[in-house]
Amino acid sequence: MRVFNFSAGPATMPLEVLERAQSELTDWRGSGMSVMEMSHRSPEFVSIAAEAEQRLRSLLSVPDDHAVLFLQGGATGQFSGVPLNLAAPGQPAAYLNTGSWSKKAISEGEKYADVRVVADEKASNYASVPDEGSFEVPGDAAYLHYTLNETIGGVEFPYVPDAGDVPLVTDASSTILSRPLDVSRFGVIYAGAQKNLGPAGLVVVIVRRDLLDRARADVPSALDWKAMDAADSMLNTPPTLAWYLVGLVLEWVEQQGGVEEMGRRNKAKADLLYGAIERSDFYSNPVQERARSWMNVPFLVPDPALEKPFVAAAAEAGLSGLSGHRSVGGMRASIYNAMPIEGVQALVDFMTDFEQQNG
Ligand SMILES: *Cc1c(COP(=O)(O)O)cnc(C)c1O
């Protein structure tokens, strides 16, 4: 019996993918072994890796002048990878601060670059994004970094910021593949896999090739985009099983109709859940409407003492992972690509019942 899993990450994966992996687990397509037992240099694994890259390229229409890397160390590793690959020591680097993950990127960035926070949503209590065109990026900045979707705060950019000639860098961990994105506007997009792409253990980095010559001499090899690109992301042993599973998830997204279809479904799911919150006087969501995330929906009940009973009763009803992040409390429903609308409907029905009993 599978539950509806609203966890923010690691997160729910498509059942079809899990079953396919199960069917191939002990003998991958006649190779006589599991993917996790294969050499990463074997023709079998090299084909698995290349196919996953091709699928991601095709799903996101990644331009040929962008490299696609499959690395380790998570999105957190890339908080350092970005300045180490793009900024000369002490060079200015611009950041937008829209919440918890922005702040983590900023504090890692400060170790290596002269960080300039050019917009900060403190005044909105991190419940929105800066207005388009409301901030200025220094012309000598190595890049402009922003968090496309704040997984904890549930704040998502409804537009792509304009950084002029300065390379645009985004942390797309919890929103990649959830709807169309114009990759050609970006210098760098990075995303940890454990939200929308598959299991934990892998971070995807999409980087415009002309930016590969900017790395500091002391960049660690495991974070060195140029060296990783030259080695097809196999400068060292990659997380082979995670890479294979991401490939299966990408194939699943393709079969569902690609990112346009994902966008349609995700919009419908988000509308259903936000609509229920809006209509009720019991539940609330603190985020300004235009910046509401399609992927992570935080919500509150009138009395914090009801949070634990809510989460416990929801779990009883087969709705798992609804606690808010430990840093902010409340509740949060993560409704990634693999969450069907039936799961969101079940959550809305449960919320209605809970309100009737406790409101
Ligand atoms: C989950 C997440 C991270 C951290 O990912 P790790 O793989 O744990 O390093 C960073 N940024 C965002 C937006 C996230 O959602």
The ligand as an SDF file (V2000), in Angstrom:
LIG
                    3D

 15 15  0  0  0  0  0  0  0  0999 V2000
   16.9700   20.8590   -1.4840 C   0  0  0  0  0  0  0  0  0  0  0  0
   17.5440   22.1470   -1.9490 C   0  0  0  0  0  0  0  0  0  0  0  0
   18.8960   22.4540   -1.8000 C   0  0  0  0  0  0  0  0  0  0  0  0
   19.8760   21.5460   -1.0840 C   0  0  0  0  0  0  0  0  0  0  0  0
   20.1200   20.3910   -1.7840 O   0  0  0  0  0  0  0  0  0  0  0  0
   21.1990   19.3430   -1.2080 P   0  0  0  0  0  0  0  0  0  0  0  0
   21.1640   18.2850   -2.2370 O   0  0  0  0  0  0  0  0  0  0  0  0
   20.7270   18.9030    0.1330 O   0  0  0  0  0  0  0  0  0  0  0  0
   22.4950   20.0430   -1.1670 O   0  0  0  0  0  0  0  0  0  0  0  0
   19.3590   23.6670   -2.2990 C   0  0  0  0  0  0  0  0  0  0  0  0
   18.5400   24.5290   -2.9070 N   0  0  0  0  0  0  0  0  0  0  0  0
   17.2170   24.2740   -3.0500 C   0  0  0  0  0  0  0  0  0  0  0  0
   16.3510   25.2780   -3.7300 C   0  0  0  0  0  0  0  0  0  0  0  0
   16.6890   23.0800   -2.5760 C   0  0  0  0  0  0  0  0  0  0  0  0
   15.3850   22.8270   -2.7260 O   0  0  0  0  0  0  0  0  0  0  0  0
  1  2  1  0
  2  3  1  0
  2 14  2  0
  3  4  1  0
  3 10  2  0
  4  5  1  0
  5  6  1  0
  6  7  2  0
  6  8  1  0
  6  9  1  0
 10 11  1  0
 11 12  2  0
 12 13  1  0
 12 14  1  0
 14 15  1  0
M  END
$$$$
